[in-house]
Amino acid sequence: MKRTLPVLGVVFATAVALSGCGLGGTEATDPAATAQIPELSPDQQVDIIFESYSYGVAGAWTETFDELIGEFGKKYPNIKVTAQKPQGNSPNPATDTISSIQNQLVAGTPPDVAQLGFSDLDFTINQLRAKPLDTLVGADEVAANFNGSPHAYAPRARTLDDWEGHTYGVPFVFSTPVLYLNASLFTEAGLDPANVPATWAEVAEAAETITDRTGKGGVYIDCLTKTAKDWCFQSLVRSNGGRVIAEDRSTLTYAEAPAVEVTRMAQDLVNAGSMPKLNQKQGYEAFARGEIAMMLETSALQSLFVSGAKDKWDLRSAPMPGFGSKPIVPTNSGAGLHILSDDPAKQRASWELIKFLTSEESYIKIATKIGYLPLRTGLLDQSDGLEDWAEANPLLKPNVTQLATMEPWVSMPGNNYLQMRDGMMDAVEAVVFQGKDAQSTLSAAQAEGNKLLPTT
């Protein structure tokens, strides 16, 4: 792996304690400790374009972003921000992000700052030429933003956009896999919703009981289709002791036993009638309507679930289940904020926007209005921050707990990374929902994927 992860404690209390000890995503060493772009003068008018796939999602997403950008404009009246969603026709705006920016680069009009997925990190750095922030604004300023005032970034969050000793972006929004529960269906099936399944074997047993007794879906794992990408699938495989790509990034490894076993487990749920054959959108909408008892999902959809459950059924959350006694390894979804502009004034304005969007005041709105994890986790213990909200919204707790043991969503290497990722997920989907043989299907896809790996 080319990115560096901090070796820190495995409990949340330790993580929070360390986050206040001055640990930044990049060490402040000369010459990178000082900025290479000048500050803006108060009367220097700068216009920047901010491209965000979150801005392309209707409802709480776009409304929250409009509010944040409006507040930024009041704080920095000399910086005009034009927000735009990726250019494309996909129902999931995140799917269009890379092609959108590539097309704009060819036209010579790329956005100045962009929200880019961690899955795209290799390509973002090596092809889109995102700027190293520690060189651009100085390692001291990057570290100061991570260290916060007064709340610091959680240690494992701050390095997710690091690459070969540099910080290329500021992690912005992400989740770890959360098991959402319809406690009302548990009760209807005669099960105790307080006795949450902790392993996938227990999930299978509970799901079968719920389906048999209520006629509703037992579980939906939103990690098994191409539309879902591979962040959550990576977590399942890591939790079963495997990886989808070797640590040295030289070969794909998702046809090895741990990944094969994951797909067979999910296929068994479908064959038993416990997991309905639905695409991603159908799955989360069915859960929101109260038609499925359990769903492994990102917290990005938490507001949808809360709205769907209100006054109708009892929504709860729990940590991701594991495989027997093996350690559970949550990986992250989401994206970081990256500067693409070559203009020094626009670079400085983009950095000011990044700092604002990852500030305490912004994370309070992002957490309360969207449901994403506030990466400045000290806010959850602050009376004038998110303490009261966190107590009133226990759905967030599993995500916070899993942050301490999180591992990064690993991006595929080279220019063909999307084909490699999509080929893997096509194969996973074929096994789980189309009944294909797990070993031969994954092996064939892996062989084709290995042909796409870059040669050095």
C-alpha positions as CSV (number, residue, x, y, z in Angstrom):
1,M,0.0,0.0,0.0
2,K,1.3,3.5,-0.8
3,R,-0.7,5.3,1.7
4,T,0.4,5.4,5.4
5,L,-2.0,4.5,8.2
6,P,-1.3,5.6,11.8
7,V,-0.6,2.9,14.3
8,L,-3.0,4.0,17.0
9,G,-5.3,2.5,19.7
10,V,-8.2,0.3,18.8
11,V,-10.8,1.8,21.0
12,F,-12.6,5.1,20.3
13,A,-11.6,6.7,23.5
14,T,-7.9,6.2,22.7
15,A,-8.5,7.5,19.1
16,V,-10.1,10.7,20.4
17,A,-7.3,11.2,23.0
18,L,-4.6,10.8,20.4
19,S,-6.4,13.1,18.0
20,G,-5.7,16.0,20.3
21,C,-2.0,15.4,20.5
22,G,-0.9,17.4,17.5
23,L,-0.8,14.5,15.0
24,G,-1.5,15.9,11.5
25,G,-1.9,14.1,8.2
26,T,1.5,15.4,7.1
27,E,4.6,16.1,9.2
28,A,5.5,19.8,9.2
29,T,9.1,19.6,7.8
30,D,10.9,22.1,5.7
31,P,10.5,23.1,2.9
32,A,6.9,21.9,2.8
33,A,6.0,23.6,6.1
34,T,5.5,26.9,4.4
35,A,2.9,27.8,1.7
36,Q,3.8,28.2,-2.0
37,I,0.7,30.2,-2.8
38,P,0.0,33.6,-1.3
39,E,-2.9,34.6,0.9
40,L,-5.8,36.5,-0.8
41,S,-6.1,40.2,0.0
42,P,-9.5,41.2,1.4
43,D,-10.6,42.9,-1.8
44,Q,-9.2,40.3,-4.2
45,Q,-12.3,38.8,-5.9
46,V,-11.9,35.2,-6.9
47,D,-14.5,32.9,-8.6
48,I,-14.2,29.1,-8.2
49,I,-16.1,26.1,-9.3
50,F,-16.8,23.3,-6.8
51,E,-17.9,20.0,-8.2
52,S,-19.6,17.6,-5.8
53,Y,-21.5,14.4,-6.4
54,S,-23.2,15.1,-3.0
55,Y,-24.6,18.3,-4.5
56,G,-26.3,16.2,-7.2
57,V,-28.4,14.3,-4.8
58,A,-31.9,15.7,-4.1
59,G,-33.3,16.5,-0.7
60,A,-31.1,16.9,2.4
61,W,-27.8,16.7,0.4
62,T,-28.3,19.6,-2.0
63,E,-30.2,21.7,0.6
64,T,-27.3,21.3,3.1
65,F,-24.7,22.1,0.6
66,D,-26.6,25.2,-0.6
67,E,-26.7,26.3,3.1
68,L,-23.0,25.7,3.7
69,I,-21.9,27.5,0.5
70,G,-24.2,30.4,1.4
71,E,-22.6,30.7,4.8
72,F,-19.1,30.5,3.2
73,G,-20.0,33.4,1.0
74,K,-21.0,35.5,4.0
75,K,-17.7,34.7,5.6
76,Y,-15.6,35.2,2.5
77,P,-17.5,37.8,0.4
78,N,-14.5,38.1,-2.0
79,I,-14.8,34.4,-3.0
80,K,-17.7,33.3,-5.2
81,V,-18.4,29.6,-5.3
82,T,-20.4,28.0,-8.0
83,A,-21.4,24.5,-7.0
84,Q,-22.2,21.9,-9.7
85,K,-23.0,18.3,-9.9
86,P,-21.0,15.9,-12.2
87,Q,-22.0,16.1,-15.8
88,G,-23.6,12.8,-16.9
89,N,-26.8,10.9,-17.0
90,S,-26.3,8.3,-14.3
91,P,-29.0,8.1,-11.5
92,N,-26.0,8.0,-9.1
93,P,-24.1,11.3,-9.6
94,A,-21.0,9.8,-8.0
95,T,-20.7,7.4,-10.9
96,D,-20.2,10.4,-13.3
97,T,-17.6,12.2,-11.3
98,I,-14.4,11.0,-13.0
99,S,-15.7,11.1,-16.6
100,S,-17.2,14.5,-15.9
101,I,-13.9,15.9,-14.7
102,Q,-11.9,14.2,-17.5
103,N,-14.2,15.8,-20.1
104,Q,-13.8,19.2,-18.5
105,L,-10.0,18.8,-18.4
106,V,-10.0,18.0,-22.1
107,A,-12.1,21.2,-22.7
108,G,-9.7,23.2,-20.5
109,T,-12.3,24.1,-17.9
110,P,-11.9,21.7,-15.0
111,P,-13.5,22.5,-11.6
112,D,-11.1,24.2,-9.2
113,V,-12.0,22.0,-6.2
114,A,-13.7,18.6,-6.4
115,Q,-15.2,16.0,-4.1
116,L,-13.6,12.7,-5.3
117,G,-14.1,9.2,-4.0
118,F,-11.4,7.4,-2.1
119,S,-11.9,4.6,-4.7
120,D,-10.5,7.1,-7.3
121,L,-7.5,8.1,-5.3
122,D,-4.8,6.6,-7.4
123,F,-6.3,8.0,-10.6
124,T,-7.0,11.4,-8.9
125,I,-3.4,11.9,-8.1
126,N,-1.7,10.3,-11.1
127,Q,-4.0,11.3,-13.9
128,L,-6.2,14.2,-12.7
129,R,-3.2,15.7,-11.1
130,A,-4.7,16.8,-7.8
131,K,-2.3,19.1,-6.0
132,P,-0.4,18.0,-2.9
133,L,-1.8,20.2,-0.2
134,D,1.3,20.1,2.1
135,T,3.3,21.6,-0.8
136,L,0.6,24.0,-1.9
137,V,-0.4,25.6,1.4
138,G,2.3,24.2,3.6
139,A,2.4,21.2,5.9
140,D,1.9,23.4,9.0
141,E,-1.4,24.7,7.7
142,V,-2.6,21.2,6.7
143,A,-1.7,19.9,10.1
144,A,-3.4,22.9,11.7
145,N,-6.6,22.1,9.9
146,F,-6.6,18.5,10.9
147,N,-5.7,19.4,14.5
148,G,-8.7,21.7,14.6
149,S,-9.9,24.5,16.9
150,P,-10.9,23.0,19.2
151,H,-11.8,19.6,17.7
152,A,-9.3,17.5,15.8
153,Y,-9.9,14.9,13.1
154,A,-10.1,11.3,14.2
155,P,-6.6,9.9,13.6
156,R,-7.6,7.2,11.2
157,A,-9.6,9.6,9.1
158,R,-6.9,12.2,8.5
159,T,-4.6,10.0,6.4
160,L,-7.2,8.6,3.9
161,D,-6.1,11.0,1.1
162,D,-2.3,10.5,1.8
163,W,-0.1,9.1,-0.9
164,E,3.6,8.5,-0.9
165,G,4.3,11.0,2.0
166,H,2.0,13.8,0.8
167,T,-1.5,14.8,1.6
168,Y,-3.5,15.3,-1.6
169,G,-6.9,15.9,-0.1
170,V,-8.9,16.4,3.1
171,P,-11.3,13.5,3.9
172,F,-14.7,15.0,3.9
173,V,-17.6,12.6,4.2
174,F,-17.7,8.9,4.7
175,S,-19.3,6.0,6.6
176,T,-18.4,2.6,7.6
177,P,-20.8,-0.3,7.0
178,V,-23.7,-0.1,9.5
179,L,-26.3,-2.8,10.2
180,Y,-29.7,-1.0,10.2
181,L,-32.5,-2.9,11.9
182,N,-36.3,-2.9,11.7
183,A,-36.9,-3.8,15.3
184,S,-40.6,-4.0,14.7
185,L,-40.2,-6.9,12.2
186,F,-38.0,-8.6,14.8
187,T,-40.7,-8.3,17.4
188,E,-43.4,-9.4,14.9
189,A,-41.3,-12.5,14.1
190,G,-41.0,-13.3,17.8
191,L,-37.3,-12.3,18.0
192,D,-35.7,-10.0,20.6
193,P,-34.5,-6.9,18.7
194,A,-32.1,-6.2,21.5
195,N,-30.3,-9.5,20.7
196,V,-28.7,-8.1,17.5
197,P,-27.0,-10.7,15.2
198,A,-23.3,-10.3,15.6
199,T,-22.2,-12.8,13.0
200,W,-23.3,-13.5,9.4
201,A,-24.4,-17.0,10.6
202,E,-26.7,-15.3,13.1
203,V,-27.9,-12.9,10.5
204,A,-28.8,-15.8,8.2
205,E,-30.7,-17.5,11.0
206,A,-32.7,-14.4,12.0
207,A,-33.4,-13.4,8.4
208,E,-34.8,-16.9,7.7
209,T,-37.1,-16.7,10.7
210,I,-38.3,-13.2,9.9
211,T,-39.1,-14.1,6.3
212,D,-40.9,-17.3,7.3
213,R,-43.0,-15.6,10.0
214,T,-43.7,-12.2,8.4
215,G,-43.4,-12.7,4.7
216,K,-41.0,-9.7,4.6
217,G,-37.4,-9.6,3.5
218,G,-34.9,-10.8,6.1
219,V,-31.8,-8.9,5.1
220,Y,-30.3,-6.8,2.2
221,I,-26.5,-6.4,2.0
222,D,-25.8,-3.3,-0.1
223,C,-22.3,-4.4,-1.0
224,L,-22.8,-6.8,-3.8
225,T,-23.6,-4.9,-7.0
226,K,-21.6,-2.8,-9.4
227,T,-23.8,0.2,-8.5
228,A,-22.7,-0.2,-4.9
229,K,-19.0,0.0,-5.9
230,D,-16.7,-2.0,-3.8
231,W,-16.1,-0.2,-0.5
232,C,-18.4,-2.4,1.5
233,F,-17.4,-5.6,-0.3
234,Q,-13.8,-4.8,0.6
235,S,-14.9,-4.7,4.3
236,L,-16.7,-8.0,4.0
237,V,-13.6,-9.6,2.5
238,R,-11.2,-8.0,5.0
239,S,-13.4,-9.2,7.8
240,N,-13.1,-12.7,6.5
241,G,-9.3,-12.5,6.5
242,G,-8.8,-11.6,2.8
243,R,-8.2,-8.7,0.4
244,V,-9.4,-7.9,-3.0
245,I,-5.9,-6.7,-4.1
246,A,-2.5,-7.7,-2.8
247,E,-0.9,-5.2,-0.4
248,D,1.9,-4.5,-2.9
249,R,-0.8,-3.7,-5.5
250,S,0.7,-6.2,-8.0
251,T,-2.1,-8.6,-8.4
252,L,-5.8,-9.0,-7.7
253,T,-6.8,-11.5,-5.0
254,Y,-10.6,-11.6,-4.9
255,A,-10.8,-15.1,-6.2
256,E,-9.0,-16.4,-3.1
257,A,-11.0,-18.3,-0.4
258,P,-12.0,-15.4,1.8
259,A,-13.8,-13.5,-1.0
260,V,-15.3,-16.6,-2.5
261,E,-16.7,-17.5,0.9
262,V,-18.3,-14.0,1.2
263,T,-20.1,-14.3,-2.1
264,R,-21.3,-17.9,-1.2
265,M,-22.6,-16.6,2.1
266,A,-24.6,-13.9,0.3
267,Q,-25.7,-16.4,-2.4
268,D,-27.0,-18.7,0.3
269,L,-29.1,-15.9,1.7
270,V,-30.7,-15.3,-1.7
271,N,-31.3,-19.0,-2.3
272,A,-32.9,-19.4,1.1
273,G,-35.3,-16.6,0.2
274,S,-34.0,-14.4,3.1
275,M,-32.4,-11.7,0.8
276,P,-34.6,-10.4,-2.0
277,K,-33.2,-10.0,-5.5
278,L,-33.2,-6.2,-5.7
279,N,-30.8,-3.7,-7.2
280,Q,-29.3,-1.1,-4.9
281,K,-32.0,1.6,-5.2
282,Q,-34.8,-1.0,-4.8
283,G,-33.1,-2.4,-1.8
284,Y,-32.7,0.8,0.2
285,E,-36.1,2.0,-0.8
286,A,-37.7,-1.3,0.4
287,F,-35.9,-1.1,3.7
288,A,-37.1,2.5,4.1
289,R,-40.7,1.3,3.6
290,G,-40.3,-1.3,6.3
291,E,-40.2,-4.3,4.0
292,I,-36.8,-5.7,5.0
293,A,-35.7,-6.4,8.6
294,M,-31.9,-5.8,8.3
295,M,-29.7,-3.8,5.9
296,L,-26.0,-3.3,5.8
297,E,-25.6,0.2,4.5
298,T,-23.8,3.5,4.6
299,S,-25.0,6.2,7.0
300,A,-25.4,8.4,4.0
301,L,-28.9,7.0,3.7
302,Q,-29.7,7.3,7.4
303,S,-31.9,10.4,6.9
304,L,-34.0,8.4,4.3
305,F,-34.4,5.5,6.8
306,V,-35.3,7.9,9.7
307,S,-37.9,9.5,7.5
308,G,-39.3,6.2,6.3
309,A,-39.6,4.8,9.8
310,K,-41.1,7.8,11.5
311,D,-44.3,6.9,13.3
312,K,-44.4,3.6,11.4
313,W,-41.7,1.3,12.7
314,D,-38.7,1.1,15.1
315,L,-35.4,1.9,13.4
316,R,-32.1,0.9,15.1
317,S,-28.5,0.4,14.2
318,A,-25.7,-2.0,15.1
319,P,-22.1,-2.7,14.2
320,M,-21.3,-4.7,11.1
321,P,-21.5,-8.5,11.7
322,G,-18.5,-10.6,11.5
323,F,-17.4,-14.1,10.3
324,G,-17.3,-16.3,13.4
325,S,-14.5,-15.1,15.7
326,K,-12.5,-13.3,13.1
327,P,-11.9,-9.6,13.7
328,I,-14.3,-7.2,12.0
329,V,-12.5,-4.8,9.7
330,P,-14.8,-1.9,8.7
331,T,-13.6,0.1,5.6
332,N,-14.8,3.5,4.7
333,S,-17.0,4.8,1.9
334,G,-17.0,8.4,0.8
335,A,-14.7,11.1,-0.5
336,G,-12.2,13.8,0.1
337,L,-11.9,17.3,-1.2
338,H,-9.1,17.9,-3.7
339,I,-7.7,21.0,-5.5
340,L,-7.3,20.7,-9.2
341,S,-6.8,24.3,-10.2
342,D,-3.4,25.6,-11.5
343,D,-4.2,29.2,-10.7
344,P,-2.6,30.3,-7.3
345,A,-5.5,32.6,-6.4
346,K,-8.1,29.9,-7.1
347,Q,-5.9,27.4,-5.3
348,R,-6.0,29.6,-2.2
349,A,-9.7,30.2,-2.5
350,S,-10.3,26.5,-2.9
351,W,-8.3,25.8,0.2
352,E,-10.4,28.3,2.2
353,L,-13.5,26.4,1.0
354,I,-12.0,23.1,2.0
355,K,-11.2,24.3,5.4
356,F,-14.7,25.7,5.8
357,L,-16.5,22.6,4.6
358,T,-14.4,20.5,7.0
359,S,-14.8,22.8,10.0
360,E,-16.7,22.2,13.2
361,E,-19.7,24.3,12.1
362,S,-20.0,22.5,8.8
363,Y,-19.8,19.1,10.4
364,I,-22.5,19.9,12.8
365,K,-24.8,20.5,9.8
366,I,-23.5,17.5,7.8
367,A,-24.1,15.2,10.7
368,T,-27.5,16.5,11.8
369,K,-29.0,17.0,8.4
370,I,-27.5,14.2,6.3
371,G,-26.4,11.6,8.9
372,Y,-22.7,11.3,7.9
373,L,-20.1,10.8,10.6
374,P,-18.6,14.1,11.8
375,L,-14.9,13.5,11.4
376,R,-14.1,16.0,14.2
377,T,-15.4,13.4,16.6
378,G,-14.9,15.5,19.7
379,L,-18.0,17.4,18.7
380,L,-20.0,14.4,19.9
381,D,-18.9,15.1,23.5
382,Q,-19.3,18.9,23.3
383,S,-22.4,20.5,24.9
384,D,-22.5,23.3,22.3
385,G,-21.6,20.8,19.5
386,L,-23.3,17.4,18.9
387,E,-23.5,16.0,22.4
388,D,-27.3,16.4,22.7
389,W,-27.9,15.4,19.2
390,A,-25.7,12.2,19.6
391,E,-27.6,11.2,22.7
392,A,-30.9,11.7,20.9
393,N,-29.7,9.9,17.8
394,P,-28.0,6.6,18.9
395,L,-28.0,5.4,15.3
396,L,-24.6,7.1,14.9
397,K,-22.9,5.0,17.6
398,P,-21.9,2.0,15.6
399,N,-20.2,4.2,13.1
400,V,-18.3,6.1,15.7
401,T,-17.2,2.8,17.4
402,Q,-16.0,1.4,14.1
403,L,-13.9,4.5,13.3
404,A,-11.3,3.3,15.7
405,T,-10.6,0.0,13.8
406,M,-11.3,1.3,10.3
407,E,-9.1,0.5,7.3
408,P,-9.1,2.5,4.1
409,W,-11.1,1.7,1.0
410,V,-8.3,0.7,-1.4
411,S,-8.3,2.2,-4.8
412,M,-7.4,0.0,-7.8
413,P,-4.3,1.1,-9.7
414,G,-3.7,2.5,-13.1
415,N,-5.9,4.0,-15.8
416,N,-8.1,0.9,-16.1
417,Y,-9.0,0.9,-12.4
418,L,-12.8,1.4,-13.1
419,Q,-12.8,-1.6,-15.4
420,M,-11.0,-3.7,-12.8
421,R,-13.4,-2.6,-10.0
422,D,-16.5,-3.0,-12.1
423,G,-15.4,-6.4,-13.5
424,M,-15.0,-7.6,-9.9
425,M,-18.4,-6.3,-8.8
426,D,-20.1,-7.7,-12.0
427,A,-18.8,-11.1,-11.0
428,V,-19.9,-10.7,-7.4
429,E,-23.4,-9.7,-8.5
430,A,-23.5,-12.6,-10.9
431,V,-22.7,-15.0,-8.1
432,V,-25.0,-13.6,-5.5
433,F,-28.1,-12.7,-7.5
434,Q,-27.8,-14.8,-10.6
435,G,-26.6,-18.0,-9.0
436,K,-23.3,-18.4,-10.8
437,D,-20.6,-20.6,-9.4
438,A,-18.5,-18.5,-7.0
439,Q,-15.0,-19.9,-7.6
440,S,-15.1,-20.1,-11.4
441,T,-16.9,-16.8,-11.8
442,L,-14.5,-14.8,-9.6
443,S,-11.4,-16.6,-11.0
444,A,-12.4,-15.7,-14.6
445,A,-13.0,-12.1,-13.6
446,Q,-9.8,-11.9,-11.7
447,A,-7.8,-13.2,-14.6
448,E,-9.2,-10.6,-16.9
449,G,-8.7,-7.9,-14.3
450,N,-5.1,-8.8,-13.8
451,K,-4.5,-8.1,-17.5
452,L,-5.5,-4.5,-16.8
453,L,-3.0,-3.9,-14.1
454,P,-0.3,-1.4,-15.0
455,T,3.1,-2.6,-15.7
456,T,6.1,-0.9,-14.2
